C-alpha cells in the first residue's frame, strides 16, 4: 500500500528499516532474509534440543519481533505504522540415517 500511495522510494526504505529491526531482534548467529515483496524469513540456529524449550525460545523471539515492528517507522521524515504476521516451524537436523 505504501508503494501505491507514496511511491517505491518510500516502500523500499520501509523494507530496509524492517530488515534492520529484524536483525536487531535476533542473535548474530541467526539469519534474516527477504524472500521478496514484504516477506521475510528468520532462521534461528542453535535452539535447545528439547522441543518444548526450543518452542519457548522461538516464541520469545517472535514476541520481540512483534514489539519491534509495532513501533512507528520514520521514512523520509514521515511516520508509518506496520503490522506483521509470524509463523513458526521447528525441526531438528538429523545427520544420521535410520536403517
Biopython code that builds the backbone (N, CA, C, O; Angstrom):
import numpy as np
from Bio.PDB.StructureBuilder import StructureBuilder

atoms = [
    (1, "UNK", "N", (0.824, -1.183, 0.000)),
    (1, "UNK", "CA", (0.000, 0.000, 0.000)),
    (1, "UNK", "C", (0.879, 1.261, 0.000)),
    (1, "UNK", "O", (0.540, 2.253, -0.646)),
    (2, "UNK", "N", (1.985, 1.223, 0.710)),
    (2, "UNK", "CA", (2.872, 2.383, 0.774)),
    (2, "UNK", "C", (3.431, 2.718, -0.600)),
    (2, "UNK", "O", (3.520, 3.891, -0.963)),
    (3, "UNK", "N", (3.809, 1.698, -1.371)),
    (3, "UNK", "CA", (4.286, 1.936, -2.732)),
    (3, "UNK", "C", (3.238, 2.663, -3.568)),
    (3, "UNK", "O", (3.574, 3.568, -4.331)),
    (4, "UNK", "N", (1.981, 2.277, -3.431)),
    (4, "UNK", "CA", (0.905, 2.865, -4.226)),
    (4, "UNK", "C", (0.583, 4.294, -3.817)),
    (4, "UNK", "O", (0.216, 5.111, -4.661)),
    (5, "UNK", "N", (0.715, 4.605, -2.535)),
    (5, "UNK", "CA", (0.339, 5.947, -2.068)),
    (5, "UNK", "C", (1.502, 6.932, -2.048)),
    (5, "UNK", "O", (1.304, 8.121, -2.297)),
    (6, "UNK", "N", (2.708, 6.459, -1.758)),
    (6, "UNK", "CA", (3.862, 7.354, -1.609)),
    (6, "UNK", "C", (4.968, 7.103, -2.633)),
    (6, "UNK", "O", (5.822, 7.964, -2.841)),
    (7, "UNK", "N", (4.962, 5.952, -3.264)),
    (7, "UNK", "CA", (5.997, 5.629, -4.242)),
    (7, "UNK", "C", (6.976, 4.588, -3.726)),
    (7, "UNK", "O", (7.084, 4.331, -2.527)),
    (8, "UNK", "N", (7.681, 4.005, -4.676)),
    (8, "UNK", "CA", (8.596, 2.908, -4.338)),
    (8, "UNK", "C", (9.760, 3.347, -3.451)),
    (8, "UNK", "O", (10.290, 2.534, -2.693)),
    (9, "UNK", "N", (10.165, 4.604, -3.528)),
    (9, "UNK", "CA", (11.263, 5.053, -2.671)),
    (9, "UNK", "C", (10.863, 4.960, -1.201)),
    (9, "UNK", "O", (11.717, 4.704, -0.352)),
    (10, "UNK", "N", (9.591, 5.159, -0.884)),
    (10, "UNK", "CA", (9.115, 5.002, 0.496)),
    (10, "UNK", "C", (9.042, 3.517, 0.865)),
    (10, "UNK", "O", (9.509, 3.114, 1.930)),
    (11, "UNK", "N", (8.456, 2.711, -0.019)),
    (11, "UNK", "CA", (8.327, 1.282, 0.248)),
    (11, "UNK", "C", (9.666, 0.607, 0.415)),
    (11, "UNK", "O", (9.845, -0.221, 1.309)),
    (12, "UNK", "N", (10.622, 0.961, -0.451)),
    (12, "UNK", "CA", (11.948, 0.371, -0.359)),
    (12, "UNK", "C", (12.637, 0.757, 0.954)),
    (12, "UNK", "O", (13.276, -0.075, 1.598)),
    (13, "UNK", "N", (12.501, 2.006, 1.334)),
    (13, "UNK", "CA", (13.119, 2.466, 2.584)),
    (13, "UNK", "C", (12.494, 1.772, 3.792)),
    (13, "UNK", "O", (13.192, 1.416, 4.741)),
    (14, "UNK", "N", (11.169, 1.581, 3.749)),
    (14, "UNK", "CA", (10.492, 0.879, 4.839)),
    (14, "UNK", "C", (11.009, -0.554, 4.958)),
    (14, "UNK", "O", (11.221, -1.043, 6.068)),
    (15, "UNK", "N", (11.212, -1.226, 3.835)),
    (15, "UNK", "CA", (11.738, -2.589, 3.864)),
    (15, "UNK", "C", (13.126, -2.641, 4.496)),
    (15, "UNK", "O", (13.438, -3.571, 5.239)),
    (16, "UNK", "N", (13.954, -1.649, 4.203)),
    (16, "UNK", "CA", (15.285, -1.575, 4.810)),
    (16, "UNK", "C", (15.159, -1.404, 6.324)),
    (16, "UNK", "O", (15.893, -2.032, 7.088)),
    (17, "UNK", "N", (14.228, -0.554, 6.751)),
    (17, "UNK", "CA", (14.018, -0.325, 8.184)),
    (17, "UNK", "C", (13.493, -1.593, 8.875)),
    (17, "UNK", "O", (13.937, -1.931, 9.972)),
    (18, "UNK", "N", (12.561, -2.282, 8.238)),
    (18, "UNK", "CA", (12.034, -3.533, 8.795)),
    (18, "UNK", "C", (13.163, -4.551, 8.936)),
    (18, "UNK", "O", (13.290, -5.196, 9.977)),
    (19, "UNK", "N", (13.980, -4.697, 7.896)),
    (19, "UNK", "CA", (15.098, -5.645, 7.952)),
    (19, "UNK", "C", (16.034, -5.317, 9.103)),
    (19, "UNK", "O", (16.516, -6.221, 9.787)),
    (20, "UNK", "N", (16.296, -4.042, 9.324)),
    (20, "UNK", "CA", (17.160, -3.644, 10.437)),
    (20, "UNK", "C", (16.574, -4.023, 11.782)),
    (20, "UNK", "O", (17.291, -4.478, 12.672)),
    (21, "UNK", "N", (15.275, -3.837, 11.931)),
    (21, "UNK", "CA", (14.641, -4.210, 13.207)),
    (21, "UNK", "C", (14.635, -5.720, 13.401)),
    (21, "UNK", "O", (14.800, -6.208, 14.519)),
    (22, "UNK", "N", (14.446, -6.454, 12.315)),
    (22, "UNK", "CA", (14.502, -7.918, 12.422)),
    (22, "UNK", "C", (15.896, -8.368, 12.843)),
    (22, "UNK", "O", (16.040, -9.201, 13.738)),
    (23, "UNK", "N", (16.919, -7.817, 12.198)),
    (23, "UNK", "CA", (18.295, -8.180, 12.557)),
    (23, "UNK", "C", (18.601, -7.825, 14.003)),
    (23, "UNK", "O", (19.318, -8.556, 14.686)),
    (24, "UNK", "N", (18.060, -6.707, 14.472)),
    (24, "UNK", "CA", (18.302, -6.295, 15.862)),
    (24, "UNK", "C", (17.555, -7.177, 16.862)),
    (24, "UNK", "O", (17.864, -7.153, 18.053)),
    (25, "UNK", "N", (16.588, -7.945, 16.399)),
    (25, "UNK", "CA", (15.773, -8.789, 17.276)),
    (25, "UNK", "C", (16.328, -10.194, 17.445)),
    (25, "UNK", "O", (15.831, -10.962, 18.268)),
    (26, "UNK", "N", (17.358, -10.540, 16.671)),
    (26, "UNK", "CA", (17.909, -11.895, 16.731)),
    (26, "UNK", "C", (19.404, -11.835, 17.031)),
    (26, "UNK", "O", (20.016, -10.767, 17.024)),
    (27, "UNK", "N", (19.969, -13.000, 17.292)),
    (27, "UNK", "CA", (21.403, -13.091, 17.576)),
    (27, "UNK", "C", (22.205, -13.032, 16.273)),
    (27, "UNK", "O", (21.658, -13.242, 15.190)),
    (28, "UNK", "N", (23.480, -12.749, 16.387)),
    (28, "UNK", "CA", (24.322, -12.687, 15.187)),
    (28, "UNK", "C", (24.436, -14.048, 14.500)),
    (28, "UNK", "O", (24.735, -14.110, 13.308)),
    (29, "UNK", "N", (24.206, -15.128, 15.228)),
    (29, "UNK", "CA", (24.272, -16.470, 14.640)),
    (29, "UNK", "C", (23.003, -16.835, 13.871)),
    (29, "UNK", "O", (22.985, -17.843, 13.165)),
    (30, "UNK", "N", (21.947, -16.039, 13.994)),
    (30, "UNK", "CA", (20.687, -16.285, 13.297)),
    (30, "UNK", "C", (20.722, -15.617, 11.923)),
    (30, "UNK", "O", (21.602, -14.804, 11.641)),
    (31, "UNK", "N", (19.766, -15.963, 11.082)),
    (31, "UNK", "CA", (19.727, -15.448, 9.714)),
    (31, "UNK", "C", (18.417, -14.716, 9.470)),
    (31, "UNK", "O", (17.346, -15.214, 9.815)),
    (32, "UNK", "N", (18.506, -13.530, 8.874)),
    (32, "UNK", "CA", (17.338, -12.772, 8.418)),
    (32, "UNK", "C", (17.475, -12.626, 6.911)),
    (32, "UNK", "O", (18.518, -12.197, 6.417)),
    (33, "UNK", "N", (16.433, -12.979, 6.187)),
    (33, "UNK", "CA", (16.479, -12.911, 4.736)),
    (33, "UNK", "C", (15.137, -12.436, 4.191)),
    (33, "UNK", "O", (14.079, -12.785, 4.715)),
    (34, "UNK", "N", (15.199, -11.647, 3.149)),
    (34, "UNK", "CA", (13.971, -11.202, 2.476)),
    (34, "UNK", "C", (13.676, -12.163, 1.339)),
    (34, "UNK", "O", (14.516, -12.390, 0.468)),
    (35, "UNK", "N", (12.464, -12.729, 1.356)),
    (35, "UNK", "CA", (12.049, -13.646, 0.296)),
    (35, "UNK", "C", (11.663, -12.887, -0.966)),
    (35, "UNK", "O", (11.973, -13.311, -2.079)),
    (36, "UNK", "N", (10.996, -11.782, -0.782)),
    (36, "UNK", "CA", (10.502, -10.973, -1.894)),
    (36, "UNK", "C", (9.326, -10.167, -1.401)),
    (36, "UNK", "O", (8.699, -10.517, -0.402)),
    (37, "UNK", "N", (9.025, -9.089, -2.098)),
    (37, "UNK", "CA", (7.923, -8.240, -1.655)),
    (37, "UNK", "C", (8.163, -7.804, -0.228)),
    (37, "UNK", "O", (9.214, -7.250, 0.095)),
    (38, "UNK", "N", (7.190, -8.053, 0.623)),
    (38, "UNK", "CA", (7.325, -7.686, 2.037)),
    (38, "UNK", "C", (7.416, -8.917, 2.930)),
    (38, "UNK", "O", (7.010, -8.875, 4.091)),
    (39, "UNK", "N", (7.944, -10.007, 2.395)),
    (39, "UNK", "CA", (8.059, -11.253, 3.146)),
    (39, "UNK", "C", (9.505, -11.505, 3.556)),
    (39, "UNK", "O", (10.423, -11.436, 2.739)),
    (40, "UNK", "N", (9.684, -11.797, 4.834)),
    (40, "UNK", "CA", (11.000, -12.088, 5.390)),
    (40, "UNK", "C", (10.979, -13.459, 6.046)),
    (40, "UNK", "O", (9.926, -13.951, 6.451)),
    (41, "UNK", "N", (12.162, -14.073, 6.147)),
    (41, "UNK", "CA", (12.348, -15.327, 6.867)),
    (41, "UNK", "C", (13.405, -15.081, 7.930)),
    (41, "UNK", "O", (14.430, -14.451, 7.671)),
    (42, "UNK", "N", (13.144, -15.584, 9.127)),
    (42, "UNK", "CA", (14.120, -15.526, 10.205)),
    (42, "UNK", "C", (14.429, -16.967, 10.591)),
    (42, "UNK", "O", (13.541, -17.712, 11.004)),
    (43, "UNK", "N", (15.678, -17.347, 10.454)),
    (43, "UNK", "CA", (16.114, -18.697, 10.787)),
    (43, "UNK", "C", (16.913, -18.630, 12.082)),
    (43, "UNK", "O", (17.984, -18.025, 12.139)),
    (44, "UNK", "N", (16.374, -19.261, 13.115)),
    (44, "UNK", "CA", (17.027, -19.271, 14.425)),
    (44, "UNK", "C", (17.869, -20.526, 14.541)),
    (44, "UNK", "O", (17.359, -21.638, 14.404)),
    (45, "UNK", "N", (19.138, -20.351, 14.789)),
    (45, "UNK", "CA", (20.034, -21.506, 14.916)),
    (45, "UNK", "C", (20.300, -21.781, 16.384)),
    (45, "UNK", "O", (20.080, -20.933, 17.248)),
    (46, "UNK", "N", (20.769, -22.961, 16.635)),
    (46, "UNK", "CA", (21.211, -23.352, 17.968)),
    (46, "UNK", "C", (20.144, -23.192, 19.051)),
    (46, "UNK", "O", (20.432, -22.727, 20.154)),
    (47, "UNK", "N", (18.911, -23.581, 18.725)),
    (47, "UNK", "CA", (17.878, -23.624, 19.756)),
    (47, "UNK", "C", (18.085, -24.873, 20.593)),
    (47, "UNK", "O", (18.819, -25.779, 20.198)),
    (48, "UNK", "N", (17.449, -24.921, 21.732)),
    (48, "UNK", "CA", (17.567, -26.064, 22.632)),
    (48, "UNK", "C", (17.129, -27.343, 21.920)),
    (48, "UNK", "O", (16.247, -27.303, 21.062)),
    (49, "UNK", "N", (17.727, -28.451, 22.262)),
    (49, "UNK", "CA", (17.376, -29.738, 21.658)),
    (49, "UNK", "C", (15.996, -30.221, 22.110)),
    (49, "UNK", "O", (15.328, -30.948, 21.375)),
    (50, "UNK", "N", (15.566, -29.828, 23.299)),
    (50, "UNK", "CA", (14.235, -30.213, 23.794)),
    (50, "UNK", "C", (13.181, -29.375, 23.068)),
    (50, "UNK", "O", (13.254, -28.146, 23.054)),
    (51, "UNK", "N", (12.204, -30.051, 22.468)),
    (51, "UNK", "CA", (11.208, -29.373, 21.637)),
    (51, "UNK", "C", (10.463, -28.259, 22.379)),
    (51, "UNK", "O", (10.281, -27.172, 21.832)),
    (52, "UNK", "N", (10.037, -28.515, 23.600)),
    (52, "UNK", "CA", (9.289, -27.504, 24.363)),
    (52, "UNK", "C", (10.143, -26.268, 24.627)),
    (52, "UNK", "O", (9.659, -25.140, 24.526)),
    (53, "UNK", "N", (11.398, -26.479, 24.962)),
    (53, "UNK", "CA", (12.312, -25.361, 25.224)),
    (53, "UNK", "C", (12.593, -24.579, 23.931)),
    (53, "UNK", "O", (12.621, -23.348, 23.942)),
    (54, "UNK", "N", (12.798, -25.292, 22.833)),
    (54, "UNK", "CA", (13.033, -24.641, 21.541)),
    (54, "UNK", "C", (11.812, -23.819, 21.128)),
    (54, "UNK", "O", (11.951, -22.709, 20.613)),
    (55, "UNK", "N", (10.624, -24.363, 21.354)),
    (55, "UNK", "CA", (9.396, -23.638, 21.033)),
    (55, "UNK", "C", (9.288, -22.372, 21.867)),
    (55, "UNK", "O", (8.885, -21.327, 21.358)),
    (56, "UNK", "N", (9.643, -22.457, 23.133)),
    (56, "UNK", "CA", (9.609, -21.291, 24.012)),
    (56, "UNK", "C", (10.615, -20.235, 23.554)),
    (56, "UNK", "O", (10.319, -19.040, 23.569)),
    (57, "UNK", "N", (11.795, -20.679, 23.149)),
    (57, "UNK", "CA", (12.806, -19.745, 22.645)),
    (57, "UNK", "C", (12.322, -19.050, 21.367)),
    (57, "UNK", "O", (12.482, -17.838, 21.220)),
    (58, "UNK", "N", (11.737, -19.809, 20.453)),
    (58, "UNK", "CA", (11.212, -19.240, 19.205)),
    (58, "UNK", "C", (10.078, -18.259, 19.500)),
    (58, "UNK", "O", (9.988, -17.205, 18.870)),
    (59, "UNK", "N", (9.218, -18.602, 20.452)),
    (59, "UNK", "CA", (8.123, -17.712, 20.828)),
    (59, "UNK", "C", (8.654, -16.393, 21.392)),
    (59, "UNK", "O", (8.116, -15.326, 21.097)),
    (60, "UNK", "N", (9.695, -16.469, 22.191)),
    (60, "UNK", "CA", (10.298, -15.251, 22.752)),
    (60, "UNK", "C", (10.821, -14.338, 21.645)),
    (60, "UNK", "O", (10.627, -13.123, 21.700)),
    (61, "UNK", "N", (11.475, -14.909, 20.650)),
    (61, "UNK", "CA", (11.985, -14.112, 19.539)),
    (61, "UNK", "C", (10.824, -13.525, 18.739)),
    (61, "UNK", "O", (10.874, -12.362, 18.336)),
    (62, "UNK", "N", (9.783, -14.319, 18.507)),
    (62, "UNK", "CA", (8.613, -13.825, 17.771)),
    (62, "UNK", "C", (7.976, -12.646, 18.497)),
    (62, "UNK", "O", (7.591, -11.663, 17.864)),
    (63, "UNK", "N", (7.862, -12.735, 19.810)),
    (63, "UNK", "CA", (7.301, -11.630, 20.589)),
    (63, "UNK", "C", (8.181, -10.385, 20.497)),
    (63, "UNK", "O", (7.675, -9.266, 20.402)),
    (64, "UNK", "N", (9.490, -10.580, 20.525)),
    (64, "UNK", "CA", (10.427, -9.469, 20.393)),
    (64, "UNK", "C", (10.270, -8.794, 19.026)),
    (64, "UNK", "O", (10.301, -7.568, 18.925)),
    (65, "UNK", "N", (10.101, -9.598, 17.988)),
    (65, "UNK", "CA", (9.894, -9.060, 16.637)),
    (65, "UNK", "C", (8.591, -8.283, 16.562)),
    (65, "UNK", "O", (8.552, -7.194, 15.989)),
    (66, "UNK", "N", (7.523, -8.830, 17.134)),
    (66, "UNK", "CA", (6.234, -8.123, 17.116)),
    (66, "UNK", "C", (6.340, -6.753, 17.770)),
    (66, "UNK", "O", (5.816, -5.773, 17.241)),
    (67, "UNK", "N", (7.002, -6.674, 18.896)),
    (67, "UNK", "CA", (7.180, -5.391, 19.584)),
    (67, "UNK", "C", (7.989, -4.429, 18.708)),
    (67, "UNK", "O", (7.652, -3.250, 18.598)),
    (68, "UNK", "N", (9.052, -4.937, 18.088)),
    (68, "UNK", "CA", (9.905, -4.091, 17.251)),
    (68, "UNK", "C", (9.140, -3.536, 16.050)),
    (68, "UNK", "O", (9.321, -2.375, 15.683)),
    (69, "UNK", "N", (8.298, -4.348, 15.447)),
    (69, "UNK", "CA", (7.567, -3.919, 14.250)),
    (69, "UNK", "C", (6.404, -2.985, 14.615)),
    (69, "UNK", "O", (6.009, -2.154, 13.797)),
    (70, "UNK", "N", (5.855, -3.109, 15.819)),
    (70, "UNK", "CA", (4.730, -2.265, 16.233)),
    (70, "UNK", "C", (5.123, -0.806, 16.435)),
    (70, "UNK", "O", (4.275, 0.078, 16.312)),
    (71, "UNK", "N", (6.379, -0.536, 16.740)),
    (71, "UNK", "CA", (6.818, 0.847, 16.921)),
    (71, "UNK", "C", (6.774, 1.556, 15.572)),
    (71, "UNK", "O", (7.108, 0.956, 14.550)),
    (72, "UNK", "N", (6.366, 2.830, 15.556)),
    (72, "UNK", "CA", (6.276, 3.550, 14.278)),
    (72, "UNK", "C", (7.626, 3.621, 13.559)),
    (72, "UNK", "O", (8.680, 3.695, 14.191)),
    (73, "UNK", "N", (7.569, 3.598, 12.244)),
    (73, "UNK", "CA", (8.749, 3.742, 11.391)),
    (73, "UNK", "C", (8.798, 5.165, 10.865)),
    (73, "UNK", "O", (7.764, 5.737, 10.519)),
    (74, "UNK", "N", (9.978, 5.736, 10.803)),
    (74, "UNK", "CA", (10.149, 7.055, 10.215)),
    (74, "UNK", "C", (10.818, 6.868, 8.853)),
    (74, "UNK", "O", (11.947, 6.388, 8.756)),
    (75, "UNK", "N", (10.095, 7.257, 7.815)),
    (75, "UNK", "CA", (10.589, 7.127, 6.439)),
    (75, "UNK", "C", (10.473, 8.485, 5.770)),
    (75, "UNK", "O", (9.377, 9.031, 5.640)),
    (76, "UNK", "N", (11.602, 9.025, 5.348)),
    (76, "UNK", "CA", (11.624, 10.345, 4.694)),
    (76, "UNK", "C", (10.844, 11.376, 5.514)),
    (76, "UNK", "O", (10.007, 12.106, 4.982)),
    (77, "UNK", "N", (11.130, 11.421, 6.806)),
    (77, "UNK", "CA", (10.535, 12.381, 7.748)),
    (77, "UNK", "C", (9.029, 12.221, 7.953)),
    (77, "UNK", "O", (8.371, 13.152, 8.418)),
    (78, "UNK", "N", (8.479, 11.065, 7.617)),
    (78, "UNK", "CA", (7.074, 10.764, 7.893)),
    (78, "UNK", "C", (7.006, 9.482, 8.708)),
    (78, "UNK", "O", (7.840, 8.591, 8.544)),
    (79, "UNK", "N", (6.008, 9.389, 9.591)),
    (79, "UNK", "CA", (5.834, 8.197, 10.426)),
    (79, "UNK", "C", (4.808, 7.260, 9.795)),
    (79, "UNK", "O", (3.785, 7.685, 9.257)),
    (80, "UNK", "N", (5.124, 5.962, 9.884)),
    (80, "UNK", "CA", (4.235, 4.926, 9.363)),
    (80, "UNK", "C", (4.133, 3.799, 10.380)),
    (80, "UNK", "O", (5.105, 3.479, 11.065)),
    (81, "UNK", "N", (2.951, 3.200, 10.475)),
    (81, "UNK", "CA", (2.702, 2.027, 11.327)),
    (81, "UNK", "C", (2.658, 0.799, 10.441)),
    (81, "UNK", "O", (2.162, 0.850, 9.315)),
    (82, "UNK", "N", (3.171, -0.283, 10.944)),
    (82, "UNK", "CA", (3.119, -1.564, 10.238)),
    (82, "UNK", "C", (2.546, -2.631, 11.151)),
    (82, "UNK", "O", (2.542, -2.496, 12.375)),
    (83, "UNK", "N", (2.073, -3.669, 10.542)),
    (83, "UNK", "CA", (1.690, -4.873, 11.270)),
    (83, "UNK", "C", (2.455, -6.032, 10.644)),
    (83, "UNK", "O", (3.022, -5.896, 9.560)),
    (84, "UNK", "N", (2.468, -7.145, 11.317)),
    (84, "UNK", "CA", (3.103, -8.324, 10.728)),
    (84, "UNK", "C", (2.405, -9.572, 11.237)),
    (84, "UNK", "O", (1.725, -9.555, 12.262)),
    (85, "UNK", "N", (2.587, -10.635, 10.506)),
    (85, "UNK", "CA", (2.134, -11.941, 10.963)),
    (85, "UNK", "C", (3.357, -12.845, 10.993)),
    (85, "UNK", "O", (4.261, -12.719, 10.167)),
    (86, "UNK", "N", (3.371, -13.749, 11.947)),
    (86, "UNK", "CA", (4.529, -14.618, 12.143)),
    (86, "UNK", "C", (4.062, -16.062, 12.226)),
    (86, "UNK", "O", (3.131, -16.388, 12.962)),
    (87, "UNK", "N", (4.716, -16.912, 11.468)),
    (87, "UNK", "CA", (4.506, -18.352, 11.560)),
    (87, "UNK", "C", (5.799, -18.990, 12.027)),
    (87, "UNK", "O", (6.885, -18.526, 11.676)),
    (88, "UNK", "N", (5.693, -20.050, 12.816)),
    (88, "UNK", "CA", (6.876, -20.704, 13.355)),
    (88, "UNK", "C", (6.830, -22.188, 13.007)),
    (88, "UNK", "O", (5.794, -22.839, 13.145)),
    (89, "UNK", "N", (7.948, -22.701, 12.561)),
    (89, "UNK", "CA", (8.092, -24.124, 12.291)),
    (89, "UNK", "C", (9.388, -24.589, 12.941)),
    (89, "UNK", "O", (10.439, -23.978, 12.750)),
    (90, "UNK", "N", (9.312, -25.653, 13.694)),
    (90, "UNK", "CA", (10.500, -26.217, 14.349)),
    (90, "UNK", "C", (10.884, -27.517, 13.659)),
    (90, "UNK", "O", (10.021, -28.312, 13.287)),
    (91, "UNK", "N", (12.176, -27.724, 13.492)),
    (91, "UNK", "CA", (12.646, -29.012, 13.010)),
    (91, "UNK", "C", (14.016, -29.280, 13.585)),
    (91, "UNK", "O", (14.768, -28.358, 13.901)),
    (92, "UNK", "N", (14.330, -30.548, 13.717)),
    (92, "UNK", "CA", (15.644, -30.950, 14.208)),
    (92, "UNK", "C", (16.437, -31.482, 13.032)),
    (92, "UNK", "O", (15.931, -32.243, 12.207)),
    (93, "UNK", "N", (17.677, -31.068, 12.973)),
    (93, "UNK", "CA", (18.552, -31.564, 11.929)),
    (93, "UNK", "C", (19.043, -32.943, 12.342)),
    (93, "UNK", "O", (19.594, -33.114, 13.429)),
    (94, "UNK", "N", (18.847, -33.898, 11.493)),
    (94, "UNK", "CA", (19.286, -35.273, 11.758)),
    (94, "UNK", "C", (20.297, -35.655, 10.679)),
    (94, "UNK", "O", (19.930, -35.902, 9.530)),
    (95, "UNK", "N", (21.555, -35.702, 11.057)),
    (95, "UNK", "CA", (22.597, -36.020, 10.082)),
    (95, "UNK", "C", (22.776, -37.520, 9.900)),
    (95, "UNK", "O", (23.414, -37.954, 8.941)),
    (96, "UNK", "N", (22.229, -38.306, 10.797)),
    (96, "UNK", "CA", (22.346, -39.749, 10.678)),
    (96, "UNK", "C", (21.147, -40.321, 9.915)),
    (96, "UNK", "O", (20.162, -39.621, 9.682)),
    (97, "UNK", "N", (21.238, -41.562, 9.540)),
    (97, "UNK", "CA", (20.152, -42.218, 8.837)),
    (97, "UNK", "C", (19.659, -43.398, 9.659)),
    (97, "UNK", "O", (20.447, -44.198, 10.164)),
    (98, "UNK", "N", (18.348, -43.490, 9.784)),
    (98, "UNK", "CA", (17.755, -44.645, 10.462)),
    (98, "UNK", "C", (17.685, -45.790, 9.463)),
    (98, "UNK", "O", (17.218, -45.616, 8.338)),
    (99, "UNK", "N", (18.141, -46.935, 9.871)),
    (99, "UNK", "CA", (18.097, -48.081, 8.955)),
    (99, "UNK", "C", (17.377, -49.215, 9.588)),
    (99, "UNK", "O", (17.233, -50.274, 8.975)),
]
sb = StructureBuilder()
sb.init_structure("model")
sb.init_model(0)
sb.init_chain("A")
sb.init_seg("    ")
for serial, (resi, resn, name, xyz) in enumerate(atoms, 1):
    if name == "N":
        sb.init_residue(resn, " ", resi, " ")
    sb.init_atom(name, np.array(xyz, "f"), 0.0, 1.0, " ", f" {name:<3s}", serial, name[0])
structure = sb.get_structure()
